[in-house]
Amino acid sequence: MNDQPLRYRLITGVDDASFCERISELLAQGYRLHGSPAVTFNGTTVIAAQAVIRDDD
């Protein structure tokens, strides 16, 4: 198995502080935002999606 971090990740979840913390943690690990976030409403809560990428060193 490859121990290298994934170069691309799509993070999804309820749009709350926990989601923002997940994205912030990835940014601290060297990822950067890729494109704009997307949001949708599932009838109860807002669901967000954000792509992040990590450049090869």
C-alpha positions, 0 to 999 in steps of 0.5 A: 500500500502507498503511504503517500497522501492522496493528491486529490480529495473531495470532502463532504458533510454537513456544513457546520464547524466540524466540516470547517475543522476538517478542511482547516486540518487538510490545509495545515497538512499542505492541501490547498482548495481546488475550485469553489465549494458546492452546497445542497439542501437535503430537506433537513440540513445543508450539505457541503463539498470541497475539493482539495489538492496536494502538489507533489513535493 
